[in-house]
Amino acid sequence: MRNFLLGAVCGACAMALGLYLWSPSSTEWAVAKANPSAPEPARIPMPAVAPPAEPASQVQLPPQRIQPAVPPASEPKAAAPVVPDRPTPPILLSAEHAKVLLPPPNVGRPLSLAELHMQLSSESKDANWAPDLEQSIRQALTVGNASAEFEILSVECRATLCEVLAFGNLPSSGQRWNQVWDDIQMQSWYAGFQGNTTSSFVQNGRYTIVTILQRVKRS
């Protein structure tokens, strides 16, 4: 019995080995083993893949300035004609009302310093009289102002008037100025004047002095 089983197992193994040797895979393996220098099957080349393109660099352009829209020029409007102002007519007064409302004429009234100065400014220079009198007045003031108490600004003579502008630098300069002119009146050339008008007052710590001489009226 044992011999029978052993023979059956050996037969089965021999049959299985025969089937394996006759299979296609075993045949190829046997051929490859017998011919080791057989060339490998050809490989199909794959196309090269290009690297991804880099994004183009962005160029920054300067901002464009937008010009504001200019409105169309409008036609100039015609200027209205200028009507000159009409002078206001004076108020008519009777002779009786004029005596009451109008200032009296300067008959017999001495002129003020302001009026005398305006008159001097309007006069023309008398070349035969003014230069000599200006020189005489300056010389007399130089003698009377030996202590340099006074600052003589100007001596101006025209046709009928002479004007002297000065500053007094001492508290007694007002009184001293009158004494100087009392001495000047004693000189012979002063006979050509019929009087003088003087004003002196303290301002900014010193005397401001104005003296105007009136020429004798010529007949």
C-alpha positions in Angstrom: 0.0 0.0 0.0 2.8 2.4 0.9 4.5 1.7 -2.3 1.4 2.6 -4.2 1.0 6.0 -2.5 4.7 6.9 -3.0 4.4 6.1 -6.7 1.4 8.2 -7.1 3.1 11.3 -5.4 6.1 11.0 -7.6 4.0 10.8 -10.7 2.2 13.9 -9.8 5.4 15.8 -9.2 6.8 14.7 -12.5 3.7 15.8 -14.3 3.7 19.3 -12.7 7.4 19.8 -13.6 6.6 18.9 -17.2 3.8 21.4 -17.4 6.0 24.2 -16.0 8.9 23.6 -18.4 6.5 23.7 -21.4 4.9 27.1 -20.4 5.8 30.3 -22.5 7.2 32.2 -19.6 9.6 29.5 -18.7 10.6 29.2 -22.4 11.5 33.0 -22.6 13.4 32.7 -19.3 15.3 29.8 -20.7 16.1 31.7 -24.0 17.2 34.8 -22.1 19.3 32.7 -19.9 20.9 31.0 -22.9 21.5 34.4 -24.8 22.6 37.0 -22.3 23.8 39.5 -25.0 20.4 39.8 -26.7 19.5 43.5 -27.1 16.9 45.1 -24.9 13.7 46.1 -26.5 13.8 49.7 -28.1 12.4 52.5 -25.9 10.2 55.2 -27.4 11.7 58.7 -26.5 9.2 61.0 -24.7 9.1 64.6 -25.8 10.9 67.0 -23.5 8.6 69.2 -21.5 9.6 72.9 -21.7 9.9 74.7 -18.3 7.0 77.0 -17.5 7.7 80.5 -19.0 8.3 83.2 -16.5 5.7 86.0 -16.4 6.8 89.2 -18.2 8.0 91.9 -16.0 5.5 94.7 -15.5 6.7 98.2 -16.6 5.3 101.0 -14.5 4.4 104.0 -16.6 4.3 107.5 -15.1 0.8 108.7 -14.2 -0.8 110.7 -17.0 -1.8 114.2 -15.9 -5.3 115.0 -17.0 -5.7 118.5 -18.2 -8.8 120.2 -16.9 -11.3 121.1 -19.6 -11.0 124.8 -20.4 -14.4 126.4 -20.9 -14.8 128.3 -24.1 -14.0 132.0 -23.8 -17.1 134.1 -23.5 -17.4 137.2 -25.4 -16.7 140.4 -23.3 -19.8 142.2 -22.4 -20.0 145.8 -23.5 -19.3 148.2 -20.7 -22.0 150.5 -19.8 -21.4 154.1 -20.8 -20.0 156.2 -17.9 -22.2 159.1 -17.1 -20.2 161.9 -15.5 -21.5 163.2 -12.3 -23.1 166.6 -12.6 -21.8 169.1 -10.1 -24.2 170.1 -7.5 -25.4 173.7 -8.1 -24.5 176.1 -5.3 -27.2 177.3 -2.9 -28.2 180.8 -3.9 -28.1 183.3 -1.0 -29.4 186.8 -0.8 -27.0 189.5 0.3 -28.6 189.6 3.7 -28.2 185.8 4.2 -24.7 185.9 2.9 -23.6 188.2 5.7 -24.9 185.7 8.2 -23.7 182.4 6.6 -20.5 183.2 4.7 -17.2 183.9 6.5 -16.1 187.5 6.5 -13.4 188.6 4.1 -9.8 188.9 5.4 -10.0 192.7 5.6 -7.8 194.1 8.3 -7.3 190.6 9.9 -3.7 189.4 10.3 -3.0 186.1 8.5 -2.3 183.0 10.5 1.0 181.2 10.2 -0.6 178.5 8.1 -2.0 181.1 5.7 1.4 182.9 5.5 3.2 179.6 4.8 0.7 178.8 2.0 1.2 182.2 0.5 5.0 181.8 0.7 4.8 178.5 -1.1 2.8 180.0 -3.9 5.2 182.9 -4.5 8.1 183.1 -7.0 11.5 184.0 -5.8 12.5 187.7 -6.2 16.1 187.4 -7.4 16.8 191.1 -6.6 15.6 190.8 -3.0 15.4 187.3 -1.6 19.1 186.1 -1.8 20.4 189.2 0.1 17.8 188.9 2.8 18.4 185.2 3.3 22.1 185.9 3.8 21.5 188.8 6.3 19.1 186.6 8.3 21.6 183.7 8.5 24.4 186.0 9.6 22.3 187.5 12.3 21.2 184.1 13.6 24.8 182.9 13.7 25.7 185.8 16.0 22.6 185.3 18.2 23.2 181.5 18.4 26.8 181.5 19.5 26.0 178.8 22.1 24.5 176.5 19.5 21.3 176.4 21.5 19.2 176.5 18.3 19.2 174.2 15.3 18.5 176.3 12.2 16.8 174.1 9.6 16.0 176.5 6.8 15.8 180.2 5.8 13.6 180.8 2.8 12.7 184.1 1.2 10.4 184.5 -1.9 8.7 187.7 -3.0 7.0 189.2 0.0 7.8 186.7 2.8 10.7 185.1 4.6 10.4 181.9 6.7 12.7 180.6 9.3 12.3 177.0 10.7 14.3 176.0 13.8 14.5 173.8 16.9 15.4 175.0 20.4 17.2 172.4 22.6 16.9 174.0 26.0 13.9 174.7 28.3 14.5 178.4 27.9 14.8 178.3 24.1 11.4 179.9 23.5 12.2 183.0 25.5 15.8 183.2 24.2 14.5 183.1 20.5 12.4 186.2 21.2 15.5 188.0 22.5 17.5 187.0 19.4 14.9 188.7 17.2 14.7 191.8 19.4 18.4 192.3 18.6 17.9 191.5 14.9 15.2 194.2 14.6 17.9 196.8 15.5 19.8 196.2 12.3 19.4 198.4 9.3 18.4 195.8 6.8 15.4 194.8 9.0 13.7 198.1 8.0 12.6 196.3 4.9 10.1 194.3 6.9 6.9 195.4 8.5 6.7 192.8 11.2 7.1 189.1 12.0 4.9 186.3 13.3 6.5 183.6 15.5 5.2 180.4 17.0 7.1 178.1 19.4 5.9 175.1 21.3 7.4 172.1 23.0 7.3 168.8 21.2 9.3 165.6 21.8 11.3 167.4 24.5 12.4 170.4 22.5 11.0 173.6 21.0 9.6 173.7 17.5 10.0 177.2 16.2 8.5 179.0 13.1 9.1 182.7 12.3 7.7 184.4 9.2 8.8 188.0 8.2 6.6 190.2 6.0 8.1 192.5 3.5 7.1 196.1 3.5 4.5 196.6 0.7 5.9 198.4 -2.3 3.9 201.4 -3.6 
